[in-house]
């Protein structure tokens, strides 16, 4: 064995799906001459700490879990300024990132794909001093994934997200914000927003095309969607129709691409990064880190 791999997995993600495939996956890695160090996460931020620890010691870091596990690993590697490649075996309930990159569904198949060692340079995001892989969001629905109980998530999958979200529709909170980006008229928009997302993904919450069409994961640009507060049922209907039809022709929704965007709010706003809590921020700058993530990926584009 001449190469070293650190393989970290979340044993709880997606009903513990990885456990049934663990031996087969490790066998694939061993057959490709990798000595594999295996670690099952024990607590939040575990994958992040371990990624930092191993970033300079191994030739490859592979992680398995939900998008949150991937986010932790990528954040750890970026903080170490390491260029160690990453392999990802999705095991969560939604797997937006994997779906966006058209990854195979079978875990052993993904392991074999990673072993082809074909590099894909993927954009990721800088959120203040933090890192995110594919989405930074605030407002409606965004706290759903970390407030929904893990067991409930496993049993219900998408339904858990939707149920939790629907309960909120009647208690919509909005945030008065100034949004700065070159692509906005006069470089700025000021409004009351109930939801905002800055994404590098073809799928959010399992819904495809919500981020717009022609999404490229390494074009140096984010897709931005900002939804203003509806003032009456008609406006709410207009927003829902625009989202369902995947058309951004409503004046109540700002939709554009940008490589850099800043938000200034009248109060601290809770943000979520890749489905995990990203802190409360009154002012934040988000920037695209073009091709910063070295991912072993051979896309099976549908």
N, C-alpha and C positions, 0 to 999 in steps of 0.2 A: 504494500500500500504506500503510495508516494504522495498522495494529496490528503489534506485534512478538511473535514467539513464539520460545522456545528449545526446540529439539527434541533431546533426548538419547536415544541408544539403545545397548544392549549388543549388539555385533555377534556375540557368541558364543551368546547365549541361544537355546535351542530350535533348534539346528542352524543358527543364523544366518538364521532365518526372515524377519526384517525386510528383509534385502537384496533379496529378490525383489519386495518391495512398496514399497520406499523411494520410487521416483519417483512412483508412483500416490498414495501418502500425501501427499507434499510438494505434489503438484499439487492435491489436495483443499484443503490449507491455503492455498495461493496463490490459488486461486479464491475463497476467503472473505476475500480482502484481508489476509492475514497475510504479513509479511516474516519468513522463517524462518531462524533461525541453527541450523545442524545440527552436532551433535557426537557422534562415536562414542567410547564409553568405552575407555580404554587400560589402566586398572588398577583394583583395588578402591578404593572410596570416591571414584572419579572423579565419578560422578553427584552425589554428596553435595556435593563441592567446587564443582562447576559450578552446582548449584541455588542454593547460597549466593551465588555470584557474580552470577547473573542474576535472583534473586528480585525485586529492586527495579528492574530495568532493562527488564523485558518485561511484556506483558499476559497472557501465558499460558505455562506450562511443560508440554510434553508429553514423556512418557518412554515408551520401549519396551524391554522386557526381561522378566525374571522378577520375582517379587514382591520380591526383594532390591533390584533397581534402583529399583522404586517406593519401597521403604522408604528408600533413600538420598536420593531426591529430596524426599520428604515430611519427612524429618529435617532436611535442609538448609533447607527453607522455614520449618519451625517454629523452627529456631534463629535465623533472621533476623526472627522475629515477623512474617512476611509473610502477607498473605491472598491472594497471587496464586493464581488457579485452576490446577488440575492436570488434564491429560488423560492417560489411560493406555491404551497399546496393548500388551496382554499378548503375550509371545513366549517365555515360559519353558516348562518341561516340565510344571508342574502348574497354575499360575495360580489358586490358591485364591481370591484376592481378586476377580479378574474373574468367576470362576464364582459367587461369593457374590452379586455384584451383577447377575447375569444379563446380562453384556455380550455383544454379538454376537461371533461367532467370526472373521469375516472382517476383516482388518486395514484395508482401504480403507473398509469399512462402519463400523468403529469411528471412523476419522478423520472420516467424515461426521457421525457421531453427536456427536463432540466439537465439531464446527463449529456444531452447533445451540445451543451455549452455554447449555445448560440446567443450572443449578447444583443439585448434590446435596450437602447438608452431612453429611459422614460422620464418625462417631466415630473417634478414633484413641486410642492408649494412651501414657501416660507411664510409663516404667520407670525409676525413680530419676530421673536427669537425662536419660535417653535417650528416644527416641521410637520407637514401633513402629506399624505400620499395622493388622495384624490378628491377630498371635499372639505371645505370649511363653510359652516352654515350657522345661521341664527334664526330664531323665531319659531313659528308654527311647525310642529312635527319634529324639530331638531333634538329636543331633549328626550324624545320617545325612546330611542334605542338604549340610552343608559338608565332610564327610569323603569323600563319594562324588565321584569324579573327574568333572570337568565333561563330558569326552567320553563317559564311561560314562553320565552322566545323560542326555545327548542321545540316545544309542543306545537306552537301555533305558527312559527315562522312569520311569513308576511302578515298574516292575520293579526298578530300581536301588534305590529307596527300600526296597522290601519285602525284597529279598535282603539288603541291608545290615542291616536291622532284624531279620530272622529269625536272622541269625548271632549276634545279641546275646542272644536269649531265654534262653540258658543261662548268661549271665554278668551277670545283672541286678544293677545296683547300686541300692541304696536310700539315701534321705537322711532322717535324722530331723529333722523340722521342726515348728515351731509356725506355724499359719496363722491369721491374724486377719482376720475380716470380720464385719460386722454380721449377715449372714444365717446364720452358723453358731450352733449352740446354745451359749449362753454366750459368743458372739462369738469362739470359738476352737476349733481342732482341733489335736491333737498326735498325730503318727503317723509311721511309716516309709513314705515314698512312693517308688514306682519311676517315677512319671510325673506331671507336672502341666502343665496349659495354661490360660492366661487368653486368651480369644479374642473377636474380633469378626468372625466369619466363619461362613458356612454350610458350608464345606468345608475340610478340613485334609488335606494330603498327597493331594489328589484324592478323598478320601472324603467323600461328602456326609452330612450329619446326625450326624457324629461329635460335634459340639459341642452337640447337642440340637435340639429342634424349636422352631418359632416364633422363629427368630433375626431380630432387627431390627438393621440396621447403624447406625441412628442413634437408638437409644432411651436412650442414656446408660448402658447396662449392658453388662458383659462376661459371657460364659458361662465358667464355671470347671469344669474336670474334674480331679479329683485321684484317682490310683489308688494304693491302699495295697499294700504288699509282700505277695504271697500266701505263706502259710506252708506250703502243701502243694499237691499237684496238683489237688485238688478246688477249692481257692480260686482257683487259676489258671484253671481251667475256668469257674468262676462269673464271673470278670472278663471272659474272652473272650466268653462267651455274652452277657453284658450289653452289651458293646460291639457285637457283631455284630447283636444285636436292637435296638440303639439304645434300650435301656431303662435307666433309672438307678435301678432298684429294688434294686441290690446294696448291702449295707452296706460292701462293700470299695471302693466308688467314691463319692467326694463329688462332687455335681453341683449347681450353683446359679448364680444370677445375682447380680452385685454391681457397684457402681460404683468400689469401692476395696478393695484387698486387700493384706495384708502377709505376708511370709514371713521366718521366722528359723530358720536351720539350725545344726546343730552344727559344720558345716564349710562351706567355700566350695563353692558349687554352680555348675556351668557352665550358663548359660542360652542359649537361642537366640531371636533376635527376627526374625520373618519369614524364618526359614530361614537366617539368618546368625548367626555367633557374637556373643553379646551380653555376654561377660565372665563372670568367676567372682564370685559374690556370696554372702556369708553372711547378709546381711539386705537385703531389698529391698521397696520399696513401689510398687504398681502402681495407677494411677488412670485412669479413663476421662475423656478430654478430649472432652466432648460436642460434636458437630458442628464440630470444629476444622478439618477438612479440606474445602476448597472444591473439589469434583470436578465436572468437566463430564461429566455422565452422563445419558443417557436410557435407562432400563432397558428391556430387552426381556423382562420377566419371563415365564418359561415357564409 
